[in-house]
Amino acid sequence: MKLTGWWKNRSSAGKVELYTRWSFHFFVLIEIFSIGLPAVASMAKNTSPALGVSLFLTVCAHSVVVGVLSSRALDWIVGRRERPVRLAAFTAAVTAAACLAVLAVRATVPSVDAPLAATLLVGMTAFATGTLVLCLREVRQMRYVAPATAVLVGVAALAFRIPAGEATGYAVGVLLSGVFLSAACGFSGWLLGAVYELDRARELQAQLAVAEERLRFGRDLHDVMGRNLAVIALKSELAVQLARRERPEAVDQMIEVQRIARESQKEVRDVVRGYREADLAVELEGARGVLHAAGMDCRVEFTAGRDLPAEAQSALGWVVREATTNVLRHGDARSCSIRLTAAPSGALTLVVENDGAPKVPAGPPGSGLAGLRERLAVLDGTLEAGPVEGGRFRVRAQIPGPAAEPILEPETR
């Protein structure tokens, strides 16, 4: 497997999640290197290395807690676990304790100057605020996180008898940085949730299409059989009553029941035949429309020189239908091509190829391809399906034909 397979084999939703998740993991390193290391350097210059190491370890612990919360919050957004309420409360408590510790050191240790304290306070509260926003659903709740944090930091600074001007500076810095990261993190969470909703909607669209077809077939079968079965039941009951009275009309009623039963068999065969037969042109145009609606670039290449045999149309139409469903449900396709050609011998070849196919199947093979092979086998046809070069997936169906003039010539429509 190529080194890029871990990225190419993911769906669009998976790629967005991976990018978002690692962005938040990168925040852990940013907090450590942009906030923790300057604290060590500043304390080393002021002959307080032990205090610098303590502040550095505090920032490291805080960044790890925030990183864990962001990971759990993203899991909640995509629906893999419950909302991490307790972990969010713990993160808020750790942030508050770290900020109080910084303010206490600022108020009691002269070597800790205002710029260093501001860097620590603004940095830790900003990352914590952005992560806490991920745990909220509504914007009206998110917008209060940064202002509330700024007010608490300002009040705590005044409680430690820090000058009002400096305390106000802390509060303003916390507010501005908190608003920025709240907006960035909130948008990232909303985008990830929206992408997964679209992915689930596409899956649901394919399932609804299958369910709608099943309902249509069930409705048609009910319409055909419901009335006939009711008549058969009534006439059978009447025949029983006449037979008990030794009336000769009982034979006529049973003959009528036999006739209705044979008509029902014929009507059921007609319904099943109509369900099994698929118009190739209709299926090709339908595939083009469905894939375009799903945001894919779909090319259909075919031209009918003369009518195809009904059996070949039905079999190839089902190949188009099943392949289109697989493109919608599996992989992360952005383009799809459907090409129908004929050899000089009259053999038909249908190729459906799409990109974005995973190299490793997500599960065991389904029954769809097996059913297609059975349909094509009746016409001595073959079906090949599997990944090809370039991260593409190809379905190739062939139906042999007698020596004849070409039926189809490739033409882009």
C-alpha positions as semicolon CSV with decimal commas, in nm:
position;residue;x (nm);y (nm);z (nm)
1;M;0,000;0,000;0,000
2;K;0,128;0,345;-0,085
3;L;0,210;0,588;0,191
4;T;-0,078;0,807;0,074
5;G;-0,330;0,524;0,103
6;W;-0,422;0,624;0,457
7;W;-0,555;0,951;0,308
8;K;-0,690;0,844;-0,033
9;N;-0,883;0,550;0,106
10;R;-1,086;0,773;0,337
11;S;-1,424;0,920;0,255
12;S;-1,478;1,296;0,237
13;A;-1,618;1,294;0,589
14;G;-1,321;1,089;0,709
15;K;-1,074;1,332;0,552
16;V;-1,243;1,632;0,712
17;E;-1,247;1,456;1,048
18;L;-0,880;1,360;1,022
19;Y;-0,779;1,717;0,931
20;T;-0,990;1,866;1,211
21;R;-0,873;1,617;1,471
22;W;-0,503;1,666;1,399
23;S;-0,548;2,041;1,395
24;F;-0,671;2,023;1,754
25;H;-0,390;1,783;1,843
26;F;-0,147;2,038;1,701
27;F;-0,292;2,295;1,943
28;V;-0,133;2,092;2,225
29;L;0,213;2,149;2,081
30;I;0,138;2,514;2,008
31;E;0,039;2,575;2,371
32;I;0,349;2,402;2,503
33;F;0,600;2,569;2,273
34;S;0,444;2,915;2,254
35;I;0,345;2,950;2,619
36;G;0,533;2,695;2,829
37;L;0,882;2,738;2,687
38;P;0,879;3,120;2,713
39;A;0,793;3,082;3,081
40;V;1,101;2,864;3,137
41;A;1,322;3,106;2,943
42;S;1,190;3,409;3,131
43;M;1,233;3,248;3,472
44;A;1,585;3,131;3,384
45;K;1,682;3,491;3,308
46;N;1,536;3,602;3,641
47;T;1,728;3,336;3,836
48;S;1,409;3,139;3,913
49;P;1,452;2,815;3,716
50;A;1,247;2,605;3,959
51;L;0,949;2,838;3,923
52;G;0,993;2,835;3,545
53;V;0,987;2,456;3,538
54;S;0,675;2,455;3,757
55;L;0,496;2,693;3,524
56;F;0,609;2,487;3,223
57;L;0,474;2,165;3,376
58;T;0,147;2,342;3,454
59;V;0,110;2,448;3,091
60;C;0,197;2,095;2,971
61;A;-0,063;1,935;3,199
62;H;-0,323;2,189;3,092
63;S;-0,251;2,135;2,721
64;V;-0,285;1,756;2,756
65;V;-0,621;1,788;2,935
66;V;-0,746;2,027;2,665
67;G;-0,623;1,791;2,391
68;V;-0,807;1,495;2,543
69;L;-1,125;1,699;2,575
70;S;-1,106;1,812;2,211
71;S;-1,070;1,450;2,097
72;R;-1,370;1,338;2,304
73;A;-1,574;1,637;2,186
74;L;-1,507;1,551;1,821
75;D;-1,617;1,194;1,890
76;W;-1,940;1,336;2,030
77;I;-1,991;1,560;1,726
78;V;-1,967;1,267;1,483
79;G;-2,193;1,054;1,703
80;R;-1,945;0,799;1,840
81;R;-1,987;0,873;2,210
82;E;-2,189;1,081;2,454
83;R;-2,111;1,445;2,527
84;P;-1,805;1,464;2,758
85;V;-1,975;1,674;3,024
86;R;-1,760;1,558;3,315
87;L;-1,437;1,597;3,122
88;A;-1,544;1,948;3,017
89;A;-1,610;2,040;3,381
90;F;-1,272;1,895;3,479
91;T;-1,100;2,095;3,205
92;A;-1,269;2,414;3,322
93;A;-1,160;2,342;3,678
94;V;-0,799;2,274;3,571
95;T;-0,796;2,596;3,369
96;A;-0,931;2,796;3,661
97;A;-0,676;2,644;3,901
98;A;-0,389;2,714;3,660
99;C;-0,500;3,076;3,612
100;L;-0,534;3,129;3,987
101;A;-0,186;2,985;4,036
102;V;-0,043;3,226;3,776
103;L;-0,219;3,523;3,939
104;A;-0,094;3,419;4,281
105;V;0,262;3,394;4,153
106;R;0,227;3,730;3,978
107;A;0,106;3,894;4,299
108;T;0,377;3,743;4,521
109;V;0,686;3,692;4,304
110;P;0,837;4,013;4,164
111;S;1,033;3,826;3,898
112;V;0,709;3,726;3,723
113;D;0,631;4,036;3,521
114;A;0,300;4,139;3,365
115;P;0,384;4,029;3,004
116;L;0,469;3,676;3,117
117;A;0,155;3,651;3,330
118;A;-0,055;3,783;3,040
119;T;0,097;3,524;2,804
120;L;0,015;3,241;3,041
121;L;-0,337;3,360;3,122
122;V;-0,439;3,448;2,766
123;G;-0,287;3,133;2,618
124;M;-0,437;2,879;2,858
125;T;-0,782;3,039;2,868
126;A;-0,796;3,077;2,489
127;F;-0,724;2,710;2,417
128;A;-0,959;2,600;2,695
129;T;-1,236;2,830;2,572
130;G;-1,212;2,702;2,214
131;T;-1,226;2,341;2,329
132;L;-1,517;2,399;2,566
133;V;-1,712;2,552;2,276
134;L;-1,687;2,215;2,097
135;C;-1,897;2,062;2,374
136;L;-2,190;2,297;2,311
137;R;-2,464;2,262;2,050
138;E;-2,605;2,611;2,004
139;V;-2,434;2,936;1,912
140;R;-2,625;3,127;2,179
141;Q;-2,449;2,910;2,438
142;M;-2,107;2,936;2,273
143;R;-2,105;3,316;2,268
144;Y;-2,108;3,340;2,647
145;V;-1,797;3,128;2,709
146;A;-1,530;3,386;2,619
147;P;-1,696;3,685;2,797
148;A;-1,759;3,481;3,112
149;T;-1,396;3,366;3,115
150;A;-1,270;3,723;3,070
151;V;-1,486;3,850;3,356
152;L;-1,370;3,572;3,589
153;V;-1,004;3,639;3,507
154;G;-1,047;4,013;3,567
155;V;-1,228;3,962;3,898
156;A;-0,968;3,709;4,014
157;A;-0,685;3,949;3,927
158;L;-0,847;4,223;4,133
159;A;-0,895;3,977;4,418
160;F;-0,516;3,924;4,422
161;R;-0,476;4,304;4,451
162;I;-0,329;4,337;4,105
163;P;-0,364;4,695;3,972
164;A;-0,693;4,764;3,797
165;G;-0,526;4,864;3,471
166;E;-0,329;4,541;3,457
167;A;-0,635;4,333;3,552
168;T;-0,835;4,504;3,278
169;G;-0,557;4,422;3,030
170;Y;-0,574;4,057;3,129
171;A;-0,952;4,055;3,086
172;V;-0,938;4,223;2,744
173;G;-0,666;3,986;2,621
174;V;-0,862;3,683;2,740
175;L;-1,178;3,815;2,576
176;L;-1,023;3,882;2,236
177;S;-0,831;3,556;2,216
178;G;-1,127;3,363;2,351
179;V;-1,367;3,508;2,094
180;F;-1,125;3,425;1,812
181;L;-1,069;3,064;1,914
182;S;-1,436;3,017;2,004
183;A;-1,534;3,120;1,651
184;A;-1,264;2,904;1,490
185;C;-1,335;2,595;1,698
186;G;-1,711;2,637;1,679
187;F;-1,697;2,660;1,300
188;S;-1,470;2,355;1,280
189;G;-1,712;2,152;1,489
190;W;-2,010;2,271;1,285
191;L;-1,834;2,189;0,957
192;L;-1,742;1,840;1,073
193;G;-2,098;1,773;1,188
194;A;-2,241;1,904;0,860
195;V;-2,009;1,686;0,651
196;Y;-2,110;1,376;0,844
197;E;-2,476;1,468;0,812
198;L;-2,434;1,493;0,435
199;D;-2,255;1,160;0,428
200;R;-2,534;0,996;0,625
201;A;-2,790;1,165;0,399
202;R;-2,625;1,017;0,090
203;E;-2,630;0,672;0,248
204;L;-2,992;0,721;0,346
205;Q;-3,076;0,832;-0,010
206;A;-2,948;0,502;-0,148
207;Q;-3,138;0,305;0,116
208;L;-3,458;0,498;0,046
209;A;-3,425;0,429;-0,327
210;V;-3,407;0,056;-0,254
211;A;-3,695;0,076;-0,006
212;E;-3,909;0,273;-0,252
213;E;-3,856;0,010;-0,520
214;R;-3,952;-0,264;-0,278
215;L;-4,265;-0,074;-0,177
216;R;-4,360;-0,026;-0,540
217;F;-4,322;-0,395;-0,609
218;G;-4,517;-0,486;-0,296
219;R;-4,792;-0,242;-0,388
220;D;-4,820;-0,379;-0,742
221;L;-4,826;-0,736;-0,615
222;H;-5,094;-0,647;-0,361
223;D;-5,308;-0,480;-0,626
224;V;-5,284;-0,788;-0,845
225;M;-5,332;-1,055;-0,582
226;G;-5,559;-0,885;-0,330
227;R;-5,876;-0,880;-0,541
228;N;-5,818;-1,222;-0,697
229;L;-5,753;-1,391;-0,363
230;A;-6,067;-1,236;-0,219
231;V;-6,273;-1,370;-0,513
232;I;-6,110;-1,712;-0,483
233;A;-6,194;-1,723;-0,112
234;L;-6,558;-1,628;-0,172
235;K;-6,608;-1,870;-0,459
236;S;-6,438;-2,152;-0,268
237;E;-6,669;-2,093;0,029
238;L;-6,969;-2,092;-0,205
239;A;-6,850;-2,415;-0,368
240;V;-6,820;-2,579;-0,024
241;Q;-7,177;-2,480;0,063
242;L;-7,310;-2,607;-0,272
243;A;-7,116;-2,931;-0,240
244;R;-7,265;-2,996;0,104
245;R;-7,609;-2,958;-0,053
246;E;-7,503;-3,185;-0,340
247;R;-7,571;-2,913;-0,593
248;P;-7,401;-2,949;-0,934
249;E;-7,323;-2,576;-0,942
250;A;-7,033;-2,649;-0,705
251;V;-6,833;-2,785;-0,998
252;D;-6,889;-2,464;-1,194
253;Q;-6,768;-2,256;-0,901
254;M;-6,448;-2,460;-0,867
255;I;-6,387;-2,431;-1,240
256;E;-6,417;-2,053;-1,197
257;V;-6,175;-2,066;-0,902
258;Q;-5,929;-2,258;-1,119
259;R;-5,958;-1,998;-1,395
260;I;-5,900;-1,708;-1,155
261;A;-5,601;-1,884;-1,002
262;R;-5,443;-1,929;-1,346
263;E;-5,506;-1,564;-1,429
264;S;-5,345;-1,466;-1,099
265;Q;-5,037;-1,669;-1,185
266;K;-5,011;-1,492;-1,520
267;E;-5,056;-1,149;-1,363
268;V;-4,793;-1,222;-1,098
269;R;-4,549;-1,331;-1,369
270;D;-4,618;-1,008;-1,555
271;V;-4,550;-0,803;-1,243
272;V;-4,228;-0,989;-1,166
273;R;-4,118;-0,965;-1,528
274;G;-4,175;-0,590;-1,526
275;Y;-3,979;-0,565;-1,201
276;R;-3,689;-0,770;-1,333
277;E;-3,670;-0,604;-1,672
278;A;-3,489;-0,273;-1,690
279;D;-3,480;-0,031;-1,981
280;L;-3,114;0,034;-2,052
281;A;-3,154;0,390;-2,183
282;V;-3,370;0,485;-1,884
283;E;-3,119;0,333;-1,641
284;L;-2,828;0,518;-1,805
285;E;-3,003;0,854;-1,789
286;G;-3,117;0,781;-1,435
287;A;-2,762;0,698;-1,329
288;R;-2,637;1,022;-1,481
289;G;-2,901;1,226;-1,296
290;V;-2,854;1,055;-0,960
291;L;-2,473;1,085;-0,966
292;H;-2,490;1,449;-1,075
293;A;-2,733;1,518;-0,790
294;A;-2,481;1,360;-0,551
295;G;-2,217;1,609;-0,667
296;M;-2,021;1,376;-0,895
297;D;-1,899;1,431;-1,249
298;C;-2,069;1,155;-1,449
299;R;-2,001;1,081;-1,816
300;V;-2,227;0,844;-2,009
301;E;-2,104;0,727;-2,349
302;F;-2,341;0,531;-2,574
303;T;-2,535;0,551;-2,897
304;A;-2,805;0,305;-2,999
305;G;-2,783;0,218;-3,368
306;R;-3,079;-0,018;-3,346
307;D;-3,286;-0,175;-3,073
308;L;-3,106;-0,416;-2,845
309;P;-3,253;-0,751;-2,747
310;A;-3,483;-0,719;-2,449
311;E;-3,281;-0,973;-2,250
312;A;-2,956;-0,783;-2,306
313;Q;-3,120;-0,450;-2,215
314;S;-3,260;-0,594;-1,895
315;A;-2,932;-0,753;-1,785
316;L;-2,717;-0,449;-1,863
317;G;-2,976;-0,215;-1,712
318;W;-2,948;-0,404;-1,385
319;V;-2,568;-0,377;-1,403
320;V;-2,601;0,003;-1,436
321;R;-2,849;0,016;-1,148
322;E;-2,638;-0,193;-0,910
323;A;-2,311;-0,020;-1,003
324;T;-2,468;0,323;-0,948
325;T;-2,593;0,217;-0,607
326;N;-2,244;0,094;-0,513
327;V;-2,087;0,423;-0,624
328;L;-2,327;0,613;-0,400
329;R;-2,287;0,388;-0,098
330;H;-1,918;0,301;-0,104
331;G;-1,595;0,496;-0,139
332;D;-1,559;0,867;-0,198
333;A;-1,620;0,908;-0,571
334;R;-1,587;1,247;-0,739
335;S;-1,615;1,124;-1,098
336;C;-1,775;0,826;-1,269
337;S;-1,780;0,711;-1,632
338;I;-2,028;0,470;-1,790
339;R;-1,933;0,340;-2,134
340;L;-2,136;0,103;-2,353
341;T;-1,973;-0,031;-2,671
342;A;-2,012;-0,317;-2,917
343;A;-1,748;-0,524;-3,090
344;P;-1,772;-0,616;-3,462
345;S;-1,898;-0,956;-3,348
346;G;-2,198;-0,788;-3,187
347;A;-2,074;-0,852;-2,832
348;L;-2,178;-0,580;-2,587
349;T;-1,943;-0,437;-2,325
350;L;-2,055;-0,214;-2,039
351;V;-1,790;-0,051;-1,820
352;V;-1,872;0,152;-1,508
353;E;-1,563;0,308;-1,350
354;N;-1,531;0,553;-1,061
355;D;-1,254;0,702;-0,851
356;G;-1,228;0,724;-0,474
357;A;-1,252;0,349;-0,421
358;P;-1,091;0,205;-0,105
359;K;-0,817;-0,047;-0,177
360;V;-0,937;-0,269;0,105
361;P;-1,313;-0,356;0,097
362;A;-1,504;-0,234;0,400
363;G;-1,676;-0,570;0,447
364;P;-1,759;-0,904;0,285
365;P;-1,894;-0,901;-0,072
366;G;-2,267;-0,838;-0,095
367;S;-2,527;-1,029;-0,291
368;G;-2,568;-0,758;-0,557
369;L;-2,274;-0,861;-0,774
370;A;-2,360;-1,228;-0,735
371;G;-2,712;-1,157;-0,859
372;L;-2,574;-0,969;-1,159
373;R;-2,350;-1,261;-1,249
374;E;-2,652;-1,491;-1,240
375;R;-2,847;-1,262;-1,475
376;L;-2,556;-1,237;-1,718
377;A;-2,487;-1,611;-1,705
378;V;-2,827;-1,673;-1,863
379;L;-2,697;-1,485;-2,170
380;D;-2,350;-1,646;-2,146
381;G;-2,223;-1,311;-2,019
382;T;-1,953;-1,235;-1,764
383;L;-1,902;-0,975;-1,494
384;E;-1,572;-0,848;-1,352
385;A;-1,554;-0,607;-1,060
386;G;-1,261;-0,482;-0,858
387;P;-1,009;-0,201;-0,799
388;V;-0,778;-0,090;-1,079
389;E;-0,480;0,145;-1,096
390;G;-0,517;0,503;-0,983
391;G;-0,750;0,430;-0,691
392;R;-1,042;0,351;-0,921
393;F;-1,305;0,078;-0,913
394;R;-1,428;-0,086;-1,233
395;V;-1,732;-0,298;-1,311
396;R;-1,711;-0,464;-1,654
397;A;-2,001;-0,664;-1,800
398;Q;-1,982;-0,845;-2,134
399;I;-2,252;-1,019;-2,333
400;P;-2,143;-1,216;-2,640
401;G;-2,335;-1,182;-2,966
402;P;-2,344;-1,336;-3,313
403;A;-2,136;-1,191;-3,594
404;A;-2,317;-0,877;-3,698
405;E;-2,267;-0,512;-3,770
406;P;-2,178;-0,295;-3,472
407;I;-2,483;-0,214;-3,264
408;L;-2,327;0,060;-3,057
409;E;-2,048;0,303;-3,121
410;P;-1,898;0,512;-2,839
411;E;-2,015;0,869;-2,840
412;T;-2,018;1,116;-2,556
413;R;-2,358;1,245;-2,469
